[in-house]
Amino acid sequence: MAVLLHRLGHGAYRHRKLVLGIWLFVLAALITCVGVFGSKLDDRFSVPGTESQRALDSLSKTLPEASGASAQIVFTAPEGHRVTEAPYTAAIARAVAEAERAPQVSEVVDPQSSGAVSGDRTTAIVQIQYPVQTAEVRTSSVDAIQDAARTAETDGLRTSVGGSVFNSKGVHVGPSEIIGVAVALLVLVVTFGSLLAAGMALLPALIGVAVGLAGLLALAPAVSVSSTAVTLALMLGLAVGIDYVLFILSRHRQQLARGTDPKESVALAVGTAGSAVVFAGITVIIALAALSVIGIPFLTTMGLGAAGAVLVAVLAAITLVPAVAGFAGSRLAPKPGTRAARRAADAEGATGRATLGTRWTKWVIAKPLLTVLAVAGILVTLALPVMDLRLALPDNGAAPHASTERKAYDTISEKFGPGFNGPLLVLAETDDVTAATSSQAGAQVAEKLSTLKNVKAVLPPQPTGDPTQSVITVLPVSGPDSVRTDQLVRDIREAAPGLRDNTGASVAVTGTTAVNIDVSNRLSDSLLPFVAIVVGLSLLLLMIVFRSLVIPVKAAVGFLLSVGASLGLVVAVFQWGWLADVLGVPHSGPVVSFLPIILIGVLFGLAMDYEVFLVSGMREEWAHTGRARQSVVDGARHSVRVVTAAALIMFTVFAGFFPLDDSLIKPIAFALAVGVAIDAFAVRMTLVPAVLALAGRGAWWLPAWLDRILPDLDVEGSSLQKAAPAEAEHKEPEPVS
């Protein structure tokens, strides 16, 4: 692989104008496709094969408004008044009339018809139904509902609008993300000691991000792409794109500082550091693509979309970096006598001075057992909250306090009970085609359901377009993300056989709340198998790369500690509410159901990335000197500074998405930011050197029979030494740029 990448680096350097032109042409073509064909996003959560999804699909044909999106207008009377007073009932009636004229609305139910008036007569709810899913509700329709609500405010009523039409806000690039990129640029300037080098590191990464994002949006008309998938692709593409470019460009500048010809230097950088980039990128891509085996469409799209963004970042790093470096030529070399030149010499050990990485590693391995116990103990302590991990999909209760949907949610919970925000739909079906029989069976089912624990109210059965069907709305006592609501869904399903025997109707629980519960349960069941696959993959890959048994086991254990500590902090902040006010978390409750799997997939690739860059230098020193302990110190000299910069960049990029008022993106950004920090600084730079120092020569041992079986990926580029003479014989004249 190293020889192939070396040749690719040579080719990209020679044909730099062509390479840059191809990338810009592809970007322009993709942007044109997005502009011409549009990029409508689809934020539907579906779980094919589950009871709730099958029933919802059936209702979409026989009673579209029951399976479609919904909105609510919540009216609250002024202090000392009631909504049942004549002026306020007239104002509500006018708002209902305006809501009925809103685009796409199929039904508007006023409080008098539904009985949705609070016990103290201070609050009333108007229910609005759409025959389409949330993703298909136009913004103009939601705006019209909000305008209808505002008409009642002129009569003194307080109003708020909620419901499922308010979902994830999607892609949003604002000041916090721009600040994240600016901090990344600052880190690059400090790392390289050159504004030119920092700018040239950022340019290929940004072009790669733009291509990856435009490519994903261009697929939106043909493939169901969620707004969360686009945001995750942006987040990951930006973070790994800058990191991958940093790894290759830093190696290039080190070689230029030694006097290497620019053309040969960039080819060597692509062949060595680029090999590690390709390996790290492949691990991230495999882990993210593996999300598709879970069988949840929106998660498959998220995984494949993010994997595509990482793939583009890898391609940009190994083609655009040498092309851009070709335009700069020798100007990227640190000037003699500058701080950057001294750092490059220090990294090569030419000055005899200890680098920061060397000093840190010596301190870590001075008492390696104590270091291992201290780091492991801290990470295990941080991971303890995971024992209380609960998963669910966020609803409007997790929206910012100032938002209209959060105000509506809180008012409904206070005046009507939390269960009113998450009703369950029970589809009752009989074999008899007569509507009378179906209605009678539905009434019997409703009566039985009212006796179940945690049921606050059961509404009368509603007929559908199919005479054998009726729909029963069940209002739980608890909220939609409560464990008790989850248990109620289980209780109804367990009671289904008995209900069929007694009433002749088969029942299925569905609705948004039931679908979200099924999504969370499917993800919970998939979590441990997914962890096993990822850990097994890491063991195999690292065994192939480093020809060792200790290093893969140590890396896998460190990865699990990183994931556990990160998830523990997520539980403490987002589920328990620790520091929630300080960090601006608007709601404490269950963790986003797909966060653990996303965290595992992404952090796995990043952990392997840092592992390869740190340990490959140590292995190279071991191969040259045979001194186990000293090779750990000398190997760290080459890579600690670069890995530190890479981790800081990735942390700031992820943290830049944390201020978003999006209940899906905020916890994911937090988890990835703290996960990167923990894995890079606590595990890779502290735990890894200590374990290798403890293991001594045994760290590099692999049975001979296993060494013969495993393929040689040559991630470190050792084969380039053999290929160099052959390459020198076939040098071509370099074109003038």
Secondary structure, DSSP 8 states (H G I E B T S, - for coil): -HHHHHHHHHHHHHTHHHHHHHHHHHHHHHHHHHHHH----------TTSHHHHHHHHHHHH-HHHHS-EEEEEEE--TT--TTSHHHHHHHHHHHHHHHTSTT--EEE-HHHHT-B-TTSSEEEEEEE-SS-GGGS-HHHHHHHHHHHHHHHTTT-EEEEESTTS--------HHHHHHHHHHHHHHHHHHT-HHHHHHHHHHHHHHHHHHHHHHHHTTTTS---HHHHHHHHHHHHHHHHHHHHHHHHHHHHHHHTT--HHHHHHHHHHHHHHHHHHHHHHHHHHHHGGGGG--HHHHHHHHHHHHHHHHHHHIIIIIHHHHHHHHGGGGS--TTSHHHHHHHHHHTSS----HHHHHHHHHHHSHHHHHHHHHHHHHHHHGGGGG--EE---GGGS-TTSHHHHHHHHHHHHH-GGGGS-EEEEEEES---HHHHHHHHHHHHHHHTTSTTEEEE---EE-SSTTEEEEEEEESS-TT-HHHHHHHHHHHHHHHHHHHHHSEEEEEESHHHHHHHHHHHHHHHHHHHHHHHHHHHHHHHHHHH--SHHHHHHHHHHHHHHHHHHHHHIIIIIS-TTHHHHT-----SEETTHHHHHHHHHHHHHHHHHHHHHHHHHHHHHHH--HHHHHHHHHHHHHHHHHHHHHHHHHHHHTTTTS--TTHHHHHHHHHHHHHIIIIIIIIIIHHHHHHHHGGGGG---HHHHHHS----TT-TTHHHHHHHHHHT-------
